[in-house]
Amino acid sequence: MMPPRVLVIVPAHNEEESHPGTLAELRAAAPGVGVLVVDDGSYDGTSRAAREAGVAVVRHPVNLGVGGALQTGFRWAVENGFDIGVQLDADGQHDPSYLETVVAPVREGKCDVSIGSRFVEASGYRAPFNRRLGMVLFQAVVKLAIGKRITDTTSGFRAYARPVMQVCQYDFPKDFPDAPLLIGLARRGFRLDEVPVKMRERQAGQSFYTLGKQLYYPYKNLLASLMAMIRRPV
């Protein structure tokens, strides 16, 4: 039996400075995986830097948000025959040396979505106070909704099985694919699990989460989580 094909999906917005280091580190850590950069409406040389690194690029003409970028990546993965899709930030926060750790539970059939968590084990990560409050809130919301504790609902380091990507290519939160996505997937019957990882500070570039998005994030995410709880899975 052939091993499953893995595609690392890198959503990117104005990450020209981050790409060389991030993509080189990814290639060194996991030379056998496919890599797709989804340039989400950047106005710098994000796409050029990715192509110079020798990876595939899909570019949005306008900024759709991290959810929209991931949805494009999932569709590309499904159309090109990949079995597992891995979400990896472009900014260097996610250490590619943990890629196998995140992928393994999905490849082995233990779960459908594997979440790289900063909090399953002590990792030294210390979020700002306001973010810690949000994390605690959404841990509680997810636990209430699905009956399972997810310690790191905001982690963007995740692996998805092909059936999950097949669903997500059509139905996916466009801006904040955090707690609402986990609730929606669990209610569809997909199995979620966490593995311990360590994360780093952003190395360069510009975050998807601008000041305006950070201000309305908790309200939008809470409302979307509540909608996911009452929405009938299809």
BAMAR-624277 format. One record per atom (N, C-alpha, C): residue number from 0; residue in three letters; atom name; x, y, z. Coordinates in steps of 0.001 Angstrom, whole numbers, padded with zeros to 6 digits, m for minus. Example, Ala and Ser with C-alpha at 12.3 -4.5 7.8 and 13.67 -1.06 7.14 Angstrom:
<sites>
num	residu	atome	xx	yy	zz
0	ALA	N	013190	m005690	007800
0	ALA	CA	012300	m004500	007800
0	ALA	C	013200	m003300	007800
1	SER	N	012850	m002250	007080
1	SER	CA	013670	m001060	007140
1	SER	C	012900	000030	007870
</sites>
This chain:
<sites>
num	residu	atome	xx	yy	zz
0	MET	N	000842	m001198	000000
0	MET	CA	000000	000000	000000
0	MET	C	000876	001247	000000
1	MET	N	000518	002183	m000844
1	MET	CA	001267	003439	m000918
1	MET	C	001010	004279	000326
2	PRO	N	002044	004942	000854
2	PRO	CA	001820	005833	001994
2	PRO	C	000947	007010	001570
3	PRO	N	000182	007592	002479
3	PRO	CA	m000687	008717	002132
3	PRO	C	000131	009927	001673
4	ARG	N	m000415	010608	000693
4	ARG	CA	000239	011828	000192
4	ARG	C	m000146	013006	001090
5	VAL	N	000856	013740	001518
5	VAL	CA	000658	014854	002452
5	VAL	C	000943	016170	001741
6	LEU	N	000024	017120	001900
6	LEU	CA	000217	018464	001368
6	LEU	C	000221	019458	002518
7	VAL	N	001281	020252	002619
7	VAL	CA	001329	021341	003594
7	VAL	C	000769	022586	002927
8	ILE	N	m000295	023126	003513
8	ILE	CA	m000959	024316	002987
8	ILE	C	m000521	025504	003826
9	VAL	N	000067	026502	003169
9	VAL	CA	000614	027667	003863
9	VAL	C	m000181	028900	003463
10	PRO	N	m001179	029316	004255
10	PRO	CA	m001881	030573	003969
10	PRO	C	m000930	031740	004202
11	ALA	N	m000909	032694	003283
11	ALA	CA	000079	033769	003406
11	ALA	C	m000506	035102	002960
12	HIS	N	m000271	036111	003757
12	HIS	CA	m000659	037482	003408
12	HIS	C	000502	038402	003751
13	ASN	N	001141	038927	002722
13	ASN	CA	002302	039818	002885
13	ASN	C	003407	039138	003704
14	GLU	N	003833	037966	003233
14	GLU	CA	004847	037178	003930
14	GLU	C	006128	037046	003111
15	GLU	N	006430	038034	002277
15	GLU	CA	007637	037982	001450
15	GLU	C	008887	037773	002300
16	GLU	N	008964	038436	003448
16	GLU	CA	010155	038334	004287
16	GLU	C	010238	036990	005006
17	SER	N	009083	036410	005311
17	SER	CA	009073	035154	006072
17	SER	C	009331	033927	005208
18	HIS	N	008899	033977	003941
18	HIS	CA	008896	032781	003114
18	HIS	C	010239	032079	002965
19	PRO	N	011315	032783	002659
19	PRO	CA	012567	032053	002429
19	PRO	C	012956	031154	003595
20	GLY	N	012897	031680	004815
20	GLY	CA	013284	030889	005967
20	GLY	C	012294	029785	006278
21	THR	N	011003	030116	006256
21	THR	CA	009975	029132	006594
21	THR	C	009969	027970	005610
22	LEU	N	010007	028280	004310
22	LEU	CA	009922	027218	003303
22	LEU	C	011204	026393	003250
23	ALA	N	012350	027028	003464
23	ALA	CA	013606	026266	003498
23	ALA	C	013614	025309	004689
24	GLU	N	013127	025772	005838
24	GLU	CA	013077	024922	007034
24	GLU	C	012103	023771	006821
25	LEU	N	010982	024052	006164
25	LEU	CA	009997	023013	005885
25	LEU	C	010575	021956	004949
26	ARG	N	011246	022376	003906
26	ARG	CA	011855	021431	002965
26	ARG	C	012900	020563	003654
27	ALA	N	013676	021161	004540
27	ALA	CA	014714	020398	005230
27	ALA	C	014109	019374	006190
28	ALA	N	013017	019759	006859
28	ALA	CA	012410	018877	007857
28	ALA	C	011558	017791	007232
29	ALA	N	010929	018092	006077
29	ALA	CA	009991	017140	005461
29	ALA	C	010131	017188	003944
30	PRO	N	011228	016666	003414
30	PRO	CA	011479	016791	001972
30	PRO	C	010486	016036	001103
31	GLY	N	009738	015081	001669
31	GLY	CA	008852	014270	000844
31	GLY	C	007431	014770	000733
32	VAL	N	007093	015858	001401
32	VAL	CA	005709	016333	001371
32	VAL	C	005521	017376	000274
33	GLY	N	004276	017502	m000199
33	GLY	CA	003942	018585	m001109
33	GLY	C	003726	019872	m000338
34	VAL	N	003948	020994	m000996
34	VAL	CA	003772	022295	m000352
34	VAL	C	002998	023204	m001299
35	LEU	N	001969	023854	m000773
35	LEU	CA	001193	024837	m001524
35	LEU	C	001103	026117	m000703
36	VAL	N	001524	027226	m001285
36	VAL	CA	001325	028540	m000675
36	VAL	C	000079	029164	m001293
37	VAL	N	m000848	029578	m000448
37	VAL	CA	m002027	030305	m000913
37	VAL	C	m001816	031770	m000562
38	ASP	N	m001477	032558	m001577
38	ASP	CA	m001238	033991	m001398
38	ASP	C	m002596	034682	m001359
39	ASP	N	m002968	035150	m000178
39	ASP	CA	m004305	035705	000024
39	ASP	C	m004324	037218	m000196
40	GLY	N	m004167	037596	m001466
40	GLY	CA	m004277	039009	m001827
40	GLY	C	m003138	039877	m001334
41	SER	N	m001931	039332	m001265
41	SER	CA	m000786	040127	m000811
41	SER	C	m000471	041242	m001802
42	TYR	N	000123	042321	m001281
42	TYR	CA	000572	043403	m002156
42	TYR	C	002093	043555	m002099
43	ASP	N	002771	042507	m001604
43	ASP	CA	004230	042481	m001662
43	ASP	C	004652	041306	m002547
44	GLY	N	005857	040829	m002381
44	GLY	CA	006355	039760	m003236
44	GLY	C	006155	038367	m002679
45	THR	N	005054	038144	m001961
45	THR	CA	004786	036837	m001345
45	THR	C	004799	035711	m002377
46	SER	N	004062	035890	m003467
46	SER	CA	003991	034825	m004491
46	SER	C	005351	034594	m005128
47	ARG	N	006050	035667	m005433
47	ARG	CA	007365	035533	m006068
47	ARG	C	008328	034782	m005158
48	ALA	N	008339	035133	m003876
48	ALA	CA	009248	034475	m002935
48	ALA	C	008938	032984	m002823
49	ALA	N	007661	032628	m002852
49	ALA	CA	007280	031223	m002771
49	ALA	C	007713	030469	m004023
50	ARG	N	007496	031066	m005192
50	ARG	CA	007905	030401	m006437
50	ARG	C	009415	030245	m006501
51	GLU	N	010138	031240	m006016
51	GLU	CA	011596	031137	m006002
51	GLU	C	012064	030018	m005074
52	ALA	N	011237	029699	m004079
52	ALA	CA	011563	028587	m003177
52	ALA	C	011174	027241	m003773
53	GLY	N	010558	027270	m004960
53	GLY	CA	010236	026045	m005669
53	GLY	C	008952	025359	m005251
54	VAL	N	007988	026110	m004674
54	VAL	CA	006732	025494	m004246
54	VAL	C	005582	026019	m005108
55	ALA	N	004494	025257	m005128
55	ALA	CA	003308	025653	m005881
55	ALA	C	002631	026846	m005208
56	VAL	N	002018	027701	m006012
56	VAL	CA	001372	028908	m005501
56	VAL	C	000006	029065	m006155
57	VAL	N	m000989	029373	m005335
57	VAL	CA	m002289	029836	m005818
57	VAL	C	m002504	031215	m005218
58	ARG	N	m002913	032177	m006051
58	ARG	CA	m003042	033549	m005560
58	ARG	C	m004472	034043	m005644
59	HIS	N	m004966	034600	m004532
59	HIS	CA	m006247	035291	m004538
59	HIS	C	m006031	036740	m004978
60	PRO	N	m006878	037258	m005846
60	PRO	CA	m006724	038659	m006243
60	PRO	C	m007070	039640	m005131
61	VAL	N	m007878	039203	m004158
61	VAL	CA	m008227	040037	m003005
61	VAL	C	m008056	039207	m001743
62	ASN	N	m007973	039897	m000614
62	ASN	CA	m007796	039227	000665
62	ASN	C	m009127	038656	001159
63	LEU	N	m009161	037331	001379
63	LEU	CA	m010374	036665	001856
63	LEU	C	m010292	036302	003334
64	GLY	N	m009099	036291	003891
64	GLY	CA	m008928	035842	005265
64	GLY	C	m008359	034436	005302
65	VAL	N	m007881	034052	006476
65	VAL	CA	m007192	032762	006599
65	VAL	C	m008119	031602	006265
66	GLY	N	m009397	031704	006613
66	GLY	CA	m010332	030639	006284
66	GLY	C	m010503	030465	004791
67	GLY	N	m010635	031591	004084
67	GLY	CA	m010752	031520	002632
67	GLY	C	m009516	030940	001985
68	ALA	N	m008335	031288	002524
68	ALA	CA	m007090	030748	001985
68	ALA	C	m007005	029240	002215
69	LEU	N	m007403	028794	003389
69	LEU	CA	m007371	027356	003670
69	LEU	C	m008369	026599	002797
70	GLN	N	m009523	027184	002584
70	GLN	CA	m010522	026519	001743
70	GLN	C	m009985	026314	000329
71	THR	N	m009311	027305	m000201
71	THR	CA	m008670	027153	m001502
71	THR	C	m007638	026030	m001461
72	GLY	N	m006856	025983	m000391
72	GLY	CA	m005852	024929	m000256
72	GLY	C	m006470	023547	m000184
73	PHE	N	m007581	023421	000521
73	PHE	CA	m008258	022122	000606
73	PHE	C	m008767	021680	m000767
74	ARG	N	m009342	022601	m001500
74	ARG	CA	m009855	022230	m002828
74	ARG	C	m008701	021791	m003729
75	TRP	N	m007589	022501	m003666
75	TRP	CA	m006420	022151	m004478
75	TRP	C	m005904	020772	m004071
76	ALA	N	m005881	020501	m002765
76	ALA	CA	m005404	019209	m002265
76	ALA	C	m006287	018069	m002761
77	VAL	N	m007609	018243	m002683
77	VAL	CA	m008535	017204	m003121
77	VAL	C	m008411	016974	m004626
78	GLU	N	m008350	018052	m005398
78	GLU	CA	m008277	017926	m006853
78	GLU	C	m006970	017284	m007308
79	ASN	N	m005924	017417	m006489
79	ASN	CA	m004621	016875	m006868
79	ASN	C	m004268	015577	m006141
80	GLY	N	m005264	014942	m005522
80	GLY	CA	m005089	013595	m005005
80	GLY	C	m004340	013447	m003705
81	PHE	N	m004319	014478	m002863
81	PHE	CA	m003641	014368	m001573
81	PHE	C	m004581	013758	m000534
82	ASP	N	m003995	013022	000392
82	ASP	CA	m004771	012300	001400
82	ASP	C	m004857	013044	002731
83	ILE	N	m003855	013847	003030
83	ILE	CA	m003791	014597	004281
83	ILE	C	m003353	016027	003970
84	GLY	N	m004051	016983	004525
84	GLY	CA	m003655	018379	004391
84	GLY	C	m003217	018922	005734
85	VAL	N	m002102	019637	005759
85	VAL	CA	m001578	020206	007000
85	VAL	C	m001563	021722	006891
86	GLN	N	m002203	022361	007821
86	GLN	CA	m002200	023815	007907
86	GLN	C	m000936	024258	008647
87	LEU	N	m000156	025151	008017
87	LEU	CA	001099	025628	008624
87	LEU	C	001225	027119	008365
88	ASP	N	001470	027895	009407
88	ASP	CA	001614	029339	009249
88	ASP	C	002888	029686	008485
89	ALA	N	002806	030779	007730
89	ALA	CA	003943	031219	006930
89	ALA	C	004988	031959	007747
90	ASP	N	004633	032400	008940
90	ASP	CA	005462	033359	009668
90	ASP	C	006533	032741	010556
91	GLY	N	006675	031417	010520
91	GLY	CA	007715	030780	011307
91	GLY	C	007309	030384	012708
92	GLN	N	006049	030630	013097
92	GLN	CA	005621	030256	014445
92	GLN	C	005530	028745	014623
93	HIS	N	005189	028044	013539
93	HIS	CA	005050	026589	013612
93	HIS	C	006363	025933	013202
94	ASP	N	006894	025129	014076
94	ASP	CA	008173	024460	013849
94	ASP	C	007950	023221	012983
95	PRO	N	008485	023187	011754
95	PRO	CA	008267	022029	010878
95	PRO	C	008798	020720	011435
96	SER	N	009665	020774	012435
96	SER	CA	010158	019521	013012
96	SER	C	009039	018751	013720
97	TYR	N	007906	019423	014002
97	TYR	CA	006761	018757	014621
97	TYR	C	005751	018275	013579
98	LEU	N	006067	018411	012308
98	LEU	CA	005111	018036	011270
98	LEU	C	004701	016571	011391
99	GLU	N	005651	015692	011560
99	GLU	CA	005344	014265	011681
99	GLU	C	004489	013995	012918
100	THR	N	004748	014705	013998
100	THR	CA	003957	014558	015219
100	THR	C	002494	014873	014960
101	VAL	N	002249	015934	014192
101	VAL	CA	000878	016363	013912
101	VAL	C	000202	015434	012909
102	VAL	N	000944	014972	011923
102	VAL	CA	000368	014141	010866
102	VAL	C	000087	012713	011331
103	ALA	N	000937	012167	012195
103	ALA	CA	000889	010744	012532
103	ALA	C	m000482	010238	012974
104	PRO	N	m001212	010941	013869
104	PRO	CA	m002509	010394	014294
104	PRO	C	m003520	010278	013158
105	VAL	N	m003457	011187	012194
105	VAL	CA	m004366	011112	011047
105	VAL	C	m003946	009981	010122
106	ARG	N	m002661	009881	009844
106	ARG	CA	m002167	008822	008976
106	ARG	C	m002465	007436	009552
107	GLU	N	m002395	007314	010864
107	GLU	CA	m002620	006022	011519
107	GLU	C	m004094	005735	011780
108	GLY	N	m004979	006672	011385
108	GLY	CA	m006411	006456	011539
108	GLY	C	m006939	006670	012941
109	LYS	N	m006155	007299	013809
109	LYS	CA	m006588	007523	015190
109	LYS	C	m007562	008695	015297
110	CYS	N	m007517	009622	014349
110	CYS	CA	m008434	010753	014346
110	CYS	C	m008519	011303	012928
111	ASP	N	m009455	012223	012726
111	ASP	CA	m009634	012862	011424
111	ASP	C	m009009	014252	011377
112	VAL	N	m008900	014881	012536
112	VAL	CA	m008254	016188	012651
112	VAL	C	m007289	016132	013827
113	SER	N	m006024	016383	013562
113	SER	CA	m004998	016394	014598
113	SER	C	m004563	017837	014829
114	ILE	N	m004626	018290	016065
114	ILE	CA	m004352	019687	016415
114	ILE	C	m003046	019758	017199
115	GLY	N	m002100	020525	016705
115	GLY	CA	m000873	020761	017446
115	GLY	C	m001132	021748	018566
116	SER	N	m001021	021292	019802
116	SER	CA	m001409	022098	020959
116	SER	C	m000205	022560	021768
117	ARG	N	m000269	023818	022195
117	ARG	CA	000751	024388	023066
117	ARG	C	000514	024032	024529
118	PHE	N	m000647	023426	024828
118	PHE	CA	m001061	023297	026227
118	PHE	C	m001306	021869	026682
119	VAL	N	m001202	020873	025799
119	VAL	CA	m001331	019481	026230
119	VAL	C	m000227	019149	027224
120	GLU	N	000967	019651	026946
120	GLU	CA	002096	019531	027863
120	GLU	C	002701	020911	028046
121	ALA	N	003425	021096	029122
121	ALA	CA	004080	022387	029367
121	ALA	C	005083	022668	028259
122	SER	N	004914	023828	027579
122	SER	CA	005799	024161	026471
122	SER	C	006514	025495	026671
123	GLY	N	006180	026185	027759
123	GLY	CA	006783	027490	028002
123	GLY	C	006076	028622	027298
124	TYR	N	005024	028304	026519
124	TYR	CA	004304	029360	025794
124	TYR	C	003473	030171	026777
125	ARG	N	003532	031483	026628
125	ARG	CA	002792	032387	027515
125	ARG	C	002083	033436	026669
126	ALA	N	000773	033299	026531
126	ALA	CA	000001	034246	025724
126	ALA	C	m000283	035504	026532
127	PRO	N	m000506	036651	025848
127	PRO	CA	m000941	037858	026554
127	PRO	C	m002244	037603	027317
128	PHE	N	m002465	038392	028355
128	PHE	CA	m003596	038154	029255
128	PHE	C	m004925	038110	028521
129	ASN	N	m005169	039074	027607
129	ASN	CA	m006455	039102	026915
129	ASN	C	m006646	037871	026037
130	ARG	N	m005570	037369	025450
130	ARG	CA	m005678	036162	024633
130	ARG	C	m005930	034936	025495
131	ARG	N	m005310	034908	026685
131	ARG	CA	m005542	033779	027582
131	ARG	C	m007009	033701	027989
132	LEU	N	m007619	034864	028226
132	LEU	CA	m009040	034883	028571
132	LEU	C	m009876	034305	027431
133	GLY	N	m009536	034721	026210
133	GLY	CA	m010265	034207	025059
133	GLY	C	m010095	032704	024911
134	MET	N	m008873	032219	025131
134	MET	CA	m008614	030784	025019
134	MET	C	m009436	029998	026029
135	VAL	N	m009504	030495	027259
135	VAL	CA	m010287	029817	028291
135	VAL	C	m011763	029799	027909
136	LEU	N	m012256	030935	027404
136	LEU	CA	m013657	031024	026995
136	LEU	C	m013976	029997	025919
137	PHE	N	m013138	029923	024887
137	PHE	CA	m013463	029038	023775
137	PHE	C	m013165	027572	024079
138	GLN	N	m012265	027310	025017
138	GLN	CA	m012141	025940	025531
138	GLN	C	m013468	025491	026126
139	ALA	N	m014085	026395	026916
139	ALA	CA	m015345	026064	027574
139	ALA	C	m016469	025885	026561
140	VAL	N	m016503	026759	025551
140	VAL	CA	m017553	026680	024541
140	VAL	C	m017451	025360	023778
141	VAL	N	m016237	024991	023371
141	VAL	CA	m016048	023746	022625
141	VAL	C	m016396	022543	023498
142	LYS	N	m015964	022560	024751
142	LYS	CA	m016280	021448	025666
142	LYS	C	m017793	021305	025820
143	LEU	N	m018498	022416	025954
143	LEU	CA	m019955	022378	026077
143	LEU	C	m020594	021817	024817
144	ALA	N	m020051	022184	023668
144	ALA	CA	m020671	021812	022400
144	ALA	C	m020423	020363	022019
145	ILE	N	m019210	019859	022266
145	ILE	CA	m018879	018525	021742
145	ILE	C	m018552	017515	022836
146	GLY	N	m018506	017971	024097
146	GLY	CA	m018237	017054	025197
146	GLY	C	m016799	016600	025285
147	LYS	N	m015893	017312	024630
147	LYS	CA	m014472	016938	024645
147	LYS	C	m013650	018200	024857
148	ARG	N	m012660	018119	025719
148	ARG	CA	m011818	019283	025987
148	ARG	C	m010740	019400	024927
149	ILE	N	m010707	020539	024266
149	ILE	CA	m009632	020885	023338
149	ILE	C	m008855	022024	023974
150	THR	N	m007609	021790	024317
150	THR	CA	m006849	022778	025086
150	THR	C	m006433	023982	024253
151	ASP	N	m006290	023802	022942
151	ASP	CA	m005754	024873	022096
151	ASP	C	m006658	025069	020878
152	THR	N	m007812	025673	021109
152	THR	CA	m008788	025846	020029
152	THR	C	m008311	026819	018963
153	THR	N	m007350	027685	019277
153	THR	CA	m006875	028675	018315
153	THR	C	m005635	028231	017553
154	SER	N	m005155	027023	017819
154	SER	CA	m003960	026554	017113
154	SER	C	m004210	026483	015611
155	GLY	N	m003267	027018	014848
155	GLY	CA	m003339	026940	013400
155	GLY	C	m002424	025886	012821
156	PHE	N	m001940	024987	013661
156	PHE	CA	m001062	023896	013225
156	PHE	C	m001890	022615	013318
157	ARG	N	m002503	022206	012199
157	ARG	CA	m003451	021093	012211
157	ARG	C	m003261	020219	010982
158	ALA	N	m003612	018949	011129
158	ALA	CA	m003637	018015	009999
158	ALA	C	m005067	017531	009808
159	TYR	N	m005495	017445	008542
159	TYR	CA	m006871	017084	008205
159	TYR	C	m006862	015879	007259
160	ALA	N	m007694	014886	007561
160	ALA	CA	m007855	013738	006664
160	ALA	C	m008606	014168	005403
161	ARG	N	m008456	013396	004337
161	ARG	CA	m009092	013749	003062
161	ARG	C	m010612	013938	003182
162	PRO	N	m011352	013059	003902
162	PRO	CA	m012798	013302	004007
162	PRO	C	m013137	014651	004635
163	VAL	N	m012314	015115	005567
163	VAL	CA	m012529	016431	006165
163	VAL	C	m012300	017518	005108
164	MET	N	m011240	017384	004336
164	MET	CA	m010965	018376	003295
164	MET	C	m012061	018389	002248
165	GLN	N	m012629	017228	001942
165	GLN	CA	m013704	017171	000956
165	GLN	C	m014916	017970	001415
166	VAL	N	m015189	017945	002720
166	VAL	CA	m016271	018748	003274
166	VAL	C	m015880	020222	003319
167	CYS	N	m014668	020497	003795
167	CYS	CA	m014240	021876	004030
167	CYS	C	m014013	022669	002744
168	GLN	N	m013799	021995	001628
168	GLN	CA	m013608	022743	000384
168	GLN	C	m014884	023464	m000023
169	TYR	N	m016028	023070	000545
169	TYR	CA	m017302	023723	000229
169	TYR	C	m017912	024459	001417
170	ASP	N	m017573	024024	002630
170	ASP	CA	m018207	024591	003827
170	ASP	C	m017131	024858	004859
171	PHE	N	m016745	026130	004987
171	PHE	CA	m015613	026463	005841
171	PHE	C	m015719	027924	006269
172	PRO	N	m015430	028249	007558
172	PRO	CA	m015452	029647	007993
172	PRO	C	m014423	030474	007214
173	LYS	N	m014827	031619	006717
173	LYS	CA	m013946	032395	005855
173	LYS	C	m012871	033174	006613
174	ASP	N	m013166	033591	007867
174	ASP	CA	m012182	034444	008530
174	ASP	C	m011487	033775	009707
175	PHE	N	m012239	033171	010649
175	PHE	CA	m011627	032608	011848
175	PHE	C	m011982	031125	011975
176	PRO	N	m011204	030235	011394
176	PRO	CA	m011524	028798	011452
176	PRO	C	m011025	028165	012744
177	ASP	N	m011558	028638	013862
177	ASP	CA	m011094	028158	015156
177	ASP	C	m012179	027318	015821
178	ALA	N	m012737	027784	016927
178	ALA	CA	m013737	027012	017651
178	ALA	C	m014953	026630	016795
179	PRO	N	m015515	027545	015990
179	PRO	CA	m016687	027155	015189
179	PRO	C	m016402	025987	014252
180	LEU	N	m015214	025955	013665
180	LEU	CA	m014860	024851	012779
180	LEU	C	m014774	023549	013554
181	LEU	N	m014122	023564	014709
181	LEU	CA	m013982	022339	015492
181	LEU	C	m015350	021805	015909
182	ILE	N	m016233	022703	016302
182	ILE	CA	m017587	022287	016688
182	ILE	C	m018311	021680	015495
183	GLY	N	m018249	022364	014350
183	GLY	CA	m018927	021877	013163
183	GLY	C	m018419	020525	012704
184	LEU	N	m017107	020334	012750
184	LEU	CA	m016543	019053	012320
184	LEU	C	m016922	017929	013282
185	ALA	N	m016861	018204	014582
185	ALA	CA	m017231	017181	015557
185	ALA	C	m018692	016790	015399
186	ARG	N	m019556	017744	015127
186	ARG	CA	m020986	017440	014978
186	ARG	C	m021260	016675	013686
187	ARG	N	m020353	016713	012743
187	ARG	CA	m020473	015883	011543
187	ARG	C	m019962	014468	011771
188	GLY	N	m019393	014223	012935
188	GLY	CA	m018897	012892	013246
188	GLY	C	m017401	012726	013078
189	PHE	N	m016675	013785	012743
189	PHE	CA	m015231	013675	012613
189	PHE	C	m014585	013664	014001
190	ARG	N	m013518	012895	014120
190	ARG	CA	m012823	012728	015401
190	ARG	C	m011683	013734	015513
191	LEU	N	m011645	014438	016637
191	LEU	CA	m010616	015444	016893
191	LEU	C	m009684	014959	017988
192	ASP	N	m008404	015289	017856
192	ASP	CA	m007451	014968	018914
192	ASP	C	m006330	016001	018892
193	GLU	N	m005561	016044	019968
193	GLU	CA	m004451	016988	020090
193	GLU	C	m003142	016252	020324
194	VAL	N	m002071	016866	019864
194	VAL	CA	m000722	016375	020134
194	VAL	C	000110	017556	020618
195	PRO	N	001087	017304	021472
195	PRO	CA	001881	018418	022005
195	PRO	C	002907	018933	020999
196	VAL	N	002962	020256	020854
196	VAL	CA	003977	020903	020024
196	VAL	C	004467	022155	020752
197	LYS	N	005578	022655	020299
197	LYS	CA	006066	023955	020766
197	LYS	C	005960	024941	019617
198	MET	N	005584	026159	019937
198	MET	CA	005479	027204	018925
198	MET	C	006408	028356	019269
199	ARG	N	006683	029167	018251
199	ARG	CA	007664	030226	018387
199	ARG	C	007018	031577	018112
200	GLU	N	007767	032635	018338
200	GLU	CA	007295	033969	017989
200	GLU	C	007341	034149	016474
201	ARG	N	006455	035009	015963
201	ARG	CA	006483	035359	014546
201	ARG	C	007866	035855	014176
202	GLN	N	008393	035351	013046
202	GLN	CA	009734	035715	012611
202	GLN	C	009756	037000	011795
203	ALA	N	008734	037213	010955
203	ALA	CA	008650	038404	010107
203	ALA	C	007263	038440	009509
204	GLY	N	007027	039433	008646
204	GLY	CA	005760	039484	007929
204	GLY	C	004645	040104	008729
205	GLN	N	003414	039977	008193
205	GLN	CA	002244	040644	008741
205	GLN	C	001167	039615	009057
206	SER	N	000597	039688	010253
206	SER	CA	m000407	038727	010671
206	SER	C	m001712	038918	009903
207	PHE	N	m002435	037794	009676
207	PHE	CA	m003800	037870	009155
207	PHE	C	m004680	038665	010115
208	TYR	N	m004357	038602	011414
208	TYR	CA	m005221	039181	012424
208	TYR	C	m004825	040628	012702
209	THR	N	m005349	041529	011895
209	THR	CA	m005104	042946	012064
209	THR	C	m005767	043426	013347
210	LEU	N	m005488	044691	013742
210	LEU	CA	m006059	045225	014979
210	LEU	C	m007578	045168	014942
211	GLY	N	m008159	045542	013799
211	GLY	CA	m009616	045520	013695
211	GLY	C	m010171	044121	013869
212	LYS	N	m009521	043141	013248
212	LYS	CA	m009986	041760	013373
212	LYS	C	m009813	041252	014800
213	GLN	N	m008744	041668	015465
213	GLN	CA	m008525	041236	016841
213	GLN	C	m009612	041769	017768
214	LEU	N	m010106	042976	017479
214	LEU	CA	m011123	043575	018332
214	LEU	C	m012464	042875	018199
215	TYR	N	m012827	042460	016979
215	TYR	CA	m014144	041817	016849
215	TYR	C	m014057	040299	016854
216	TYR	N	m012853	039760	016898
216	TYR	CA	m012674	038309	016892
216	TYR	C	m013505	037590	017949
217	PRO	N	m013436	037979	019243
217	PRO	CA	m014177	037191	020247
217	PRO	C	m015675	037209	020026
218	TYR	N	m016228	038337	019578
218	TYR	CA	m017666	038431	019365
218	TYR	C	m018090	037601	018155
219	LYS	N	m017343	037738	017075
219	LYS	CA	m017669	036994	015867
219	LYS	C	m017489	035482	016113
220	ASN	N	m016427	035120	016784
220	ASN	CA	m016141	033706	017008
220	ASN	C	m017167	033082	017958
221	LEU	N	m017585	033826	018961
221	LEU	CA	m018581	033308	019888
221	LEU	C	m019915	033110	019183
222	LEU	N	m020319	034096	018391
222	LEU	CA	m021576	033968	017646
222	LEU	C	m021510	032791	016674
223	ALA	N	m020398	032668	015957
223	ALA	CA	m020236	031571	015003
223	ALA	C	m020221	030223	015716
224	SER	N	m019643	030176	016914
224	SER	CA	m019622	028933	017689
224	SER	C	m021035	028530	018093
225	LEU	N	m021825	029502	018530
225	LEU	CA	m023206	029221	018921
225	LEU	C	m024015	028741	017725
226	MET	N	m023788	029354	016579
226	MET	CA	m024486	028917	015352
226	MET	C	m024083	027499	014982
227	ALA	N	m022797	027177	015147
227	ALA	CA	m022332	025817	014840
227	ALA	C	m022957	024795	015775
228	MET	N	m023250	025206	016995
228	MET	CA	m023848	024299	017983
228	MET	C	m025287	023949	017617
229	ILE	N	m026025	024910	017029
229	ILE	CA	m027438	024663	016756
229	ILE	C	m027694	024284	015302
230	ARG	N	m026699	024452	014446
230	ARG	CA	m026879	024124	013037
230	ARG	C	m026931	022622	012837
231	ARG	N	m027843	022169	012022
231	ARG	CA	m027961	020741	011734
231	ARG	C	m026868	020338	010747
232	PRO	N	m026040	019339	011084
232	PRO	CA	m025000	018894	010139
232	PRO	C	m025627	018374	008851
233	VAL	N	m024966	018671	007734
233	VAL	CA	m025463	018206	006431
233	VAL	C	m024401	017346	005752
</sites>
